[in-house]
Amino acid sequence: MSRRFSAVAVAAVCGVLLLVPAVNAWAHHSFASEYDADRPAKLQGTVKKIEWINPHSWITIDVKGADGTVQTWEIEAGAPNAMFRRGFNKDSLPLGTEIVVTGYLAKNGLRRINGRDLTLPDGRKLFMATSNPFEADSEKKDK
């Protein structure tokens, strides 16, 4: 009975381990599948929420339109470690901070952009560790 239990346990563990890469592949995506490099955007808004999660950090902002209506936008940024290496930390963007973000619009029409640069109220500009391979290449060349 002990060997039978061990064989079942080993089979179960192997089955779970085989699923892990599939879950990661499903959860992650390429820039080109979700964002349009030919549709740059610039947003100015107030930080509403920050999520330091892998594989991408997310910043949610409220953007006030010319007519006074407020739209909520999500900005996809790099992985938390990539953001920290570029000068971000958990205190960089307190809720309510007014920021300007440049990036690329989502292809599906959602209020979502892949962030490139974030400008803080004091004028400091931070690169958001974008997943756009063309931007990442140009960032390396700039250094």
Secondary structure as UniProt FT lines:
FT   HELIX           2..27
FT   HELIX           31..34
FT   STRAND          35..51
FT   STRAND          58..64
FT   TURN            66..67
FT   STRAND          70..76
FT   HELIX           80..85
FT   TURN            86..87
FT   TURN            90..91
FT   TURN            95..96
FT   STRAND          98..106
FT   TURN            107..108
FT   STRAND          112..119
FT   TURN            121..122
FT   STRAND          125..127
FT   HELIX           133..142
//
